[in-house]
């Protein structure tokens, strides 16, 4: 079951500089600062974070929006049974378990 918004990707040229901009200009807090996983959020905010994603524009269809789930494997099975089309089946690329699905118009969302 999807439990909350997890992250929203924002494409940036330099994730470290972007994180400092959000911190110094908007008063955001740097929540995580690892290689490809740099996130920020308003101070005191709970819930979704901005993932400062250093990359060329996101691949076609990828919204950069991630939903948190309570159990990825079970959610994958339940949504698959309902006819949800997954573009990436559950997998772990070394930074965490995730899957990706598409809506009717081909917009791709993440589950983690």
Secondary structure, DSSP 4 states (H G I P E B T S, - for coil): -EEEEEEEEEEES-HHHHHHHHHHHH-EEEEEEETTEEEEEETT--S-EEEEEESSSPPTTEEEEEEEES-HHHHHHHHHHTTPEEEEEEEE-SS-EEEEEE-TT--EEEE-
